[in-house]
């Protein structure tokens, strides 16, 4: 798959693990850098999840 397609999948699902698998990255930090995920993105997702 092209990078654009995987980036679109990530934006819709916010699933970093799925993106990592699709990119075939061994390390999550590679996927995070590649997609340009910011700390603010992670905080928003964290706060959106109810416990």
ABEGO torsion letter per residue (X at the ends): XBAAAAAAAAAAAGBAAAAAAAAGBABAAAAAAAAGBBAAAAAAAAAABBX
